[in-house]
Amino acid sequence: MSKSLEISDVSTPCCTPLSDSALSEAEAADLARVFKALSDPVRLRLLNMIASAEGGEACVCDLTVPFELTAPTISHHLKVLRQAGVIEGERRGTWVYYRAIPEALTRLSGLFALPSGVPA
């Protein structure tokens, strides 16, 4: 099984833009794993639903409705997002509630900063 990858593994130091310096082979491989997790349309929609949910979290019971997928398939996609370090979950009784990890999303967004002096 694949190693659980935390987003902090690929963004040390925090928010270093891709345009700042060359990535090492290991950094590129780790970063590619995170982007691979985000490259699936279902996972992007799940992340969007979680990040935009009222109160900042969404119950897994609400995440299965918009998809024509089985609950185990949705659970797999959520697991991939958790392993990528972009969401976290908390069990409350029967249900798990998910929320986006703001620091992880901020770190990812920092990767795409333009170098100073380049017009936006």
Salt bridges, closest charged atoms under 4 A:
ASP9 OD2 - LYS3 NZ 3.70
ASP30 OD1 - ARG33 NH1 2.41
GLU57 OE1 - ARG92 NH2 2.87
GLU57 OE1 - ARG99 NH1 3.21
GLU88 OE2 - ARG99 NE 3.28
GLU90 OE2 - ARG92 NE 3.38
GLU90 OE1 - ARG99 NH2 3.14
